[in-house]
Amino acid sequence: MERRYFLDLCFQEEELRHYRIDSSAFSYHYLAEDGRLTLRRDDNFVTFVGDIVAQAGEAWVTPACGAMARGEVDREAVVRDLKLFDAEQRWRLQVLVALGPPAAGGESRS
């Protein structure tokens, strides 16, 4: 069975925005511009996540996302059912709205 990875991007501005990126459906063609596109989807996803984390600045980056940016899988973040992933994301969004992101270098709330 092929593993699918999801990256959820949440933005708390005037209005809360949430985007989900599915590794199996994302177009990695932008990586070809500077010769980083490979034949392996998983490698391209790791590069993409690394690009996102590099641009995040002071954003709240979860430990699982940081691990993926390094080409690792956080075993505690692996779920067998997308419904469980959705429940986790709803909880994280509620925390973000109620408490805001953690302070830089602070607890990740994972």
QUIMOLIN-V975838 format. One record per backbone hydrogen bond with DSSP energy under -0.5 kcal/mol. CO is the residue of the C=O (numbers start at 1). NH is the residue of the N-H. If there is no record, write none. Layout:
BEGIN
CO:NH + CO:NH
END
This chain:
BEGIN
5:23 + 7:9 + 7:21 + 8:10 + 9:19 + 11:13 + 11:17 + 15:13 + 17:11 + 19:9 + 20:22 + 21:7 + 21:23 + 22:25 + 22:26 + 26:28 + 28:31 + 29:32 + 29:33 + 30:33 + 31:34 + 31:36 + 31:37 + 32:35 + 39:41 + 40:44 + 41:45 + 42:46 + 43:47 + 44:48 + 45:49 + 46:50 + 47:51 + 48:52 + 49:53 + 50:54 + 51:55 + 52:56 + 53:56 + 56:59 + 59:61 + 60:62 + 62:66 + 63:67 + 64:68 + 65:69 + 66:70 + 67:70 + 67:72 + 68:71 + 72:74 + 73:75 + 74:77 + 75:78 + 81:84 + 81:85 + 82:86 + 83:87 + 84:88 + 85:89 + 86:90 + 87:91 + 88:92 + 89:93 + 90:94 + 91:95 + 92:96 + 93:97 + 94:98 + 95:99 + 95:100 + 96:100 + 103:106
END
